[in-house]
Amino acid sequence: MRDRLGQRPGPQRGQLTGPNPTDRGKKGSKIHLIVDRQGLPLSIGISAANLHDSQALIPLVRGIPPIRSRRGPRRRRPAKLHGDKGYDYRHLRRWLASRGIRHRLARKGIESSRRLGRHRWVVERTVSWLSGCRRLHRRYERKPEHFLAFTAIAATLICHRRLAK
């Protein structure tokens, strides 16, 4: 569709380039992580860049494998979960409580994100380790299964390097 000068019309007033004004309809992928206190990845997922973070929490928590402990049965869930304001939804809080997971999610409009700084830093450091892998810095694969596989390989390398020390 072109106007009378032969140019394509731009976005309408008030309309951004995509359906989500925050991400502006970005193409690409996001890597979602759940890490332990030392920054070792426990669960990894990928999604479209314009998908909200809160939609990835339940599959990530379900994807945590059983962890072997020195005594007793294997742990199948974390004892406590920290998250930023992107996960502040009543249904997520109820779901975590129903599974017996204590949560510390920053509340929108009430709390500052600074209180989660020391916990969030661990996750950001792990994301930085993942982005150090050239294959993950820019997505070359078309299929999401392949990109997820390379992300899992990079997470395995991070675990190996940290645990070999």
C-alpha positions in Angstrom: 0.0 0.0 0.0 1.5 3.4 -1.0 0.3 6.9 -0.8 0.0 9.3 -3.7 3.8 10.1 -3.6 4.7 6.5 -3.9 5.9 6.1 -0.4 4.7 3.5 2.2 2.8 5.0 5.1 4.4 4.9 8.5 2.8 3.8 11.7 -0.4 5.4 12.7 -0.5 7.9 15.5 -0.3 6.1 18.8 0.6 2.8 17.1 4.0 1.3 17.6 5.7 -1.2 15.4 4.3 -4.3 17.2 1.5 -5.4 19.4 3.6 -5.0 22.6 4.7 -1.4 23.1 7.5 -2.4 25.5 9.3 -4.8 23.1 7.9 -3.0 20.0 7.3 -6.4 18.3 11.0 -7.4 18.5 12.0 -10.5 16.6 14.4 -12.8 18.3 14.6 -14.9 21.4 14.9 -14.6 25.1 16.7 -17.0 27.4 15.0 -17.7 30.7 16.9 -19.2 33.6 16.5 -20.5 37.1 19.8 -20.7 38.9 21.0 -21.7 42.3 22.8 -19.4 44.8 26.2 -20.0 43.0 24.8 -19.2 39.6 24.6 -22.8 38.2 21.7 -23.1 35.8 19.0 -25.5 37.1 16.4 -24.9 34.4 16.6 -23.2 31.0 13.9 -22.1 28.5 13.7 -19.9 25.5 10.8 -17.8 24.2 10.0 -15.1 21.6 11.4 -11.7 22.5 8.0 -10.1 22.7 6.6 -12.7 25.1 6.1 -11.6 28.7 8.5 -13.1 31.2 5.7 -14.2 33.6 4.5 -16.8 31.1 7.8 -18.7 31.3 7.9 -19.1 35.1 5.7 -22.2 35.5 7.5 -24.3 32.8 10.8 -23.3 34.2 9.9 -24.4 37.7 8.4 -27.7 36.4 11.6 -28.2 34.4 13.9 -28.3 37.5 15.3 -31.8 37.7 15.4 -33.7 41.0 18.5 -32.8 43.0 20.4 -35.4 44.9 21.1 -34.5 48.5 23.4 -36.1 51.0 20.6 -37.4 53.2 17.0 -38.3 52.5 15.0 -38.3 49.3 15.8 -36.2 46.2 14.6 -32.6 46.3 12.1 -32.0 43.5 11.5 -28.3 44.1 13.4 -25.3 45.4 12.8 -24.1 48.9 12.7 -20.4 48.0 12.4 -18.5 44.7 13.4 -14.8 44.1 12.0 -12.9 41.2 11.7 -9.4 39.9 8.6 -7.3 39.2 8.0 -9.1 35.9 6.7 -12.1 37.9 4.4 -10.2 40.2 1.1 -11.8 39.5 -1.5 -13.3 41.9 -1.8 -16.5 39.9 1.9 -17.1 40.0 2.1 -16.4 43.7 -0.8 -18.9 44.3 0.8 -21.5 42.1 4.2 -21.3 43.9 2.5 -21.4 47.3 0.4 -24.5 46.3 3.7 -26.3 45.4 5.2 -25.3 48.8 7.8 -22.9 47.3 8.4 -19.8 49.4 8.6 -16.8 47.0 10.1 -13.4 47.2 8.8 -11.5 44.2 9.1 -7.8 44.1 5.7 -6.1 44.0 4.9 -3.6 41.3 4.5 0.0 42.4 5.3 -0.9 46.1 8.9 -2.1 46.3 12.2 -1.0 44.8 14.1 -3.4 42.6 17.2 -2.6 44.6 16.3 -5.1 47.4 16.6 -8.0 45.0 20.0 -6.7 43.7 22.2 -9.3 45.3 20.0 -12.2 44.1 19.4 -10.7 40.7 23.1 -10.2 40.2 23.7 -14.0 40.3 21.2 -14.5 37.5 22.7 -11.6 35.4 26.2 -13.1 35.8 25.0 -16.4 34.5 23.3 -14.8 31.5 26.6 -13.0 30.9 28.4 -16.4 31.0 25.9 -17.7 28.4 26.2 -14.7 26.2 30.0 -15.3 26.2 29.3 -18.3 23.9 29.4 -16.9 20.4 26.7 -19.2 19.1 24.2 -17.8 21.6 25.1 -14.2 21.2 23.4 -14.0 17.9 20.8 -16.7 17.0 21.9 -18.5 13.8 19.5 -21.4 14.0 16.0 -21.3 12.6 14.5 -24.0 14.7 13.9 -23.3 18.4 14.8 -26.9 19.3 18.3 -26.3 17.9 18.8 -23.0 19.8 17.6 -24.6 23.0 20.0 -27.5 22.5 23.0 -25.1 22.1 21.8 -23.2 25.1 21.7 -26.4 27.1 25.2 -27.3 26.0 26.5 -23.9 27.0 24.8 -24.3 30.4 26.4 -27.7 30.8 29.8 -26.2 30.1 29.2 -23.5 32.7 28.3 -26.2 35.3 31.4 -28.2 34.4 33.7 -25.2 34.7 32.2 -24.2 38.0 32.2 -27.6 39.5 35.7 -28.6 38.3 37.2 -25.8 40.4 
